[in-house]
Amino acid sequence: MPIDSEEFALLFAPYRRELLVHCYRMLGSVHDAEDAVQETSLRAWRSYDDFEGRSQLRHWLYRIATNVALRELEKGHRRWLPSGLGNPIGEPTDDQMREGRDIAWLEPIPTTLLTSMSEPQDPADAVAQRQRIRLAFVAALQHLPPRQRAVLLLRDVLAFRAAEVAGLLEISLAAANGLLQRARDKLAEAAPSEQTVSETLEPEQQHALDEYMAAFANSDIPRLQRILLADASLEMPPVAAWFSGRVTVVDFFARSFGAGPGLFRVIAAAANGQPAVALYMRDDDGSYRVHALHVLTPAPGGIARIVVFLQAEIFELFDLPTTID
């Protein structure tokens, strides 16, 4: 007799959040990940009678979720940040600042969706797990072919054994090991160094975050300049161009700061385990409407990277208000 849908929902619920994070790493989109988890749940329910406990339920669900994500990736969709598409620019022109409408852009994930992830007991392993949801890591994964991406995540992030991964993907052990090595080599080329990234906001980094928020609230260019590293970068999907270097980044923001204090209101947020700032811009009627979500990479000495998401739907994803007084 098939398992009742409500009974299966209770079995599936403890794994939903970690499967969502896995599919997000695979697909680079929370919306696509949610669809993949829904499809995983449906397929697992329909085939539960064939499962019969022959393996751990968690591993069986990961098998289904990974294959659902692989089928989605076979459509050729990769999600990018601007820095994955080309070199930074200097002085921007109108043509360079146009939106890349034909590009699938990487999405941030609210840190609140990561709170129930299964964390390893070892504190060092816990730190490594959280580093592997950072925006830079997920962006680097987009450089890997789908199967390499799947094997790397299953082995190096989820700590599945090699034989388990081979069985999950229905490939030989040698093939699984070969995919893993190629994925590690390519990721080492694509991923930025994490040496300067702070795992937690130490007082110095918290100060930099506070100063960043105050700089936008008060249109204070000197304040912004003081807390950016010399090699700080700025990306703004869906704009394909991006900037590198404190002087260039500050010059770009100075154009909007020219309107004076009160142009922006700011709300603290968190994305991909990183600090973030939700910016609202003053409208003609005096209210403040959604403008952009800034995801920040703090480092010793200041802010190393700013990724600005200009899509309004990002605010809905983070359950942020569309307007504030």
C-alpha positions, 0 to 999 in steps of 0.5 A: 500500500503506497505511503500516505502523502502526509506521512511521507511529508513528515519523513521528508521534512527534516531533510528539506532545508539541507536538500534546498541548500544542496540544490542551491549550490548545484543550481545557483538559484534559490527559486530553482532550488525550491523547484528541485526540492519540490520535484525531489519530494514528489518523486520520492513519495511516488517511489517510496515503496521501491525504496524499502530502506535498502539505504539511508533515507538521507542518501536516497533523497540526495540521490534523487535531488542530485539527479533532479538538479543534473537534469536541470543543468543539462539544459545548459543553464549556468548562473554567473556573477559579472566577475565570471564573465570578463575583466573589470572595467575602468571608467564606465560608459552607458553601453557598459552599464546596460543590463545583461538580459540574456544572462542567467544571474547567480542569486544570493540565499538568505542566511536564515535558510541556512540555520537548520543545516546539518553541521558537523560536530568539529568546529573546524569542519563547521567553519568549512561548511559555512565557507562553502555557502559563501557567494564566491564559492557558489560562483566558482562552482558555476565553472564546473561541468554538472557532474564534476559539480555534483561529485565535488559537492557530495564528496568535499562538502557533504562528506559522502564516501567515494563508493557512495557517490559512485552508486548515487550517480551510477558510475564506476568508482574510478570515474567518480574519483576522476571527476572529483580530481578534475573538479578540485583542479578547476575549482582551485583555478576559479575560486578566489583565495579565502585567506582574507575572509573573516568567518565571523564579524570581529569588532574591526569587521563589525565596525567596517559594516557599521561604517558602510551602512552609515556611509550610505545613510549619510552619503559620506564618501570619505567614510566609505573610502576609509573602510574599503580595501585598496583592491576592493571589487564591486559587481552589480548583476544584472549589469555585466560590467564590474569594477576593481580597486577602491578608487574606481568603486568610490568614484562610481558610488560618488555619482549617487552620493551627490544627491546628499544625505537622506537619499538612502535608508539602510537595513542590515541583512544577511546572505550566504552567511555574509553580512548584507545591507538592504538599500532603499532609495527616496522617492518623489513622495518622500517614501523609500522604495527598494533599490538594491541588496549589497552582499559584503565580504569583510576582511581584516582591514575593511570590506574586500568585495561588494556584490549589489543585487539590483533585482527587486525580486531579491527583496521578496526572497529575503522577506524584506519590505518593498517600501519604508517610511 
